[in-house]
Amino acid sequence: MTEKIRLLEKVSRQLEEDTKERSEITGLTIQFAESFIKDIGQEKAFRHNQPSNRDWLAFRADENPKDPKDIFNFLEKELLKPGLNPASGGHLGYIPGGGVYMAALGDYLAAVTNRYATVYYASPGAVRMENRLIRWMCDMAGYAQNSSGYLSSGGSMANLSAIVAARDALKITPETIAKSVVYYTLQAHHCIDKALRISGLSTVIRRIIPMNEKFQMNTEALGKAIEGDLGEGLLPRMVIASAGTTDTGAVDPIADIADIAEKYKLWYHVDAAYGGFFMLTATGKRLLKDIHRADSIVMDPHKGLFLPYGSGALLIKNRENLLRSFHYYANYMQDAIDPEDEVSPAEISPELSRHFRGLRLWFPLQLYGLKPFRAALEEKVLLTQYFYQEVRKLHFETGPEPELSVMIFRYVPKEAIHNPEAANAFNQSLLKTIQDDGRIFISSTTILDVFWLRIAVLSFRTHLEHIELLLKILKQHTAHN
Ligand SMILES: *Cc1c(COP(=O)(O)O)cnc(C)c1O
């Protein structure tokens, strides 16, 4: 038996290469990353997909290792070429992601050291780090000491956790679901509806509240809807506001909704996945100054702090409301009971073993300091305002003046002024032209049957030159109309 063990050991030790081999592969990896970053200014933001099944077959999981050079060539061709490049400054679609380099180094250290960032007892350092980051965000939002939260994989998971916590705090039971009412607008992110379904609340009554001309929740209509529901013996439960909608960047009236939520004792959730970190700027601070009145808040570091994907955050005003839903007790974890007053992510989130997300956030914050993050966010707000001004000069129609860094616009050719379908078709075709060109990537949305082009300026690499390039492309394809 020991002979067999030794034989296996010999092979299994291949998982721990020697220093020379390690530095060789590390060198190639860094080379690959460096050339990616060096070329990003010239590379397209978008390329149509052309998959090659043959190459993917050659890189199945099989018994023997591949040549590193072949692996990197494969990645270059099959990973980097097709689709969207969210790390590009030319990415102005959806909500752009980030990818600041120091976050990658934080991830690298997190992976190599593989600390167990979910139970305080196992890694006091990792859990403290995440809890301090959450505290920093709670302070930013104006939450008091009893608040808490956790670093999630993204906004969808954080919104889901918030809705589960609300469900339990409100004691919504199978008997009361069908009489319980949740209020939001059509501009709420689709992950809210998904979260209601996942959390067993699919038969809850969804009251879609009308919006004003700036696509913000009409709070008068909210009040009326609640009164109407009370009159019918229903149970108003939860109101969900957006602090920066994905479609138009609109911030719902945070304070007015808080007044109503307090009056009718509703759980007040603010989805600030996109807009939350604008609180680092004067504009965002002004718009979100009342956000502390919410019971729960979501914000995504992989949006407003330019981290790579996989970084969201849930903040909750009363930490008991997370513990109630997510605490656990397992016999095999009996050594892991929290000895100090430091809450473990495993006690307040759906996950147990999880990525040590704190380091990818903490490391860049230490190395860059906050100043360039603030500057970048302020720059994005101004770039959007600049685009708003300039695109109007090119005779584009626009949606509301942007509050943050998302806005909608469209071109109505003379011949389509009385023909909504022709106007939609023109903008659909303009979108395709821009995407085929690929230097700048923008996306679109349809609001009340109107097809809009849309930019979201949130890549840390997006600067004036990209906005000028987009304006130039738009001018080129509309000038003759
Ligand atoms: C992006 C976004 C989400 C979803 O977050 P993910 O991180 O993509 O899961 C939810 N709400 C809003 C307002 C968003 O912008």
Boltz pocket constraint, residues with backbone or C-beta under 6 A from the ligand:
constraints:
  - pocket:
      binder: B
      contacts: [[A, 95], [A, 153], [A, 154], [A, 155], [A, 156], [A, 157], [A, 159], [A, 189], [A, 191], [A, 242], [A, 244], [A, 245], [A, 246], [A, 271], [A, 272], [A, 273], [A, 274], [A, 300], [A, 311], [A, 312]]
      max_distance: 6.0
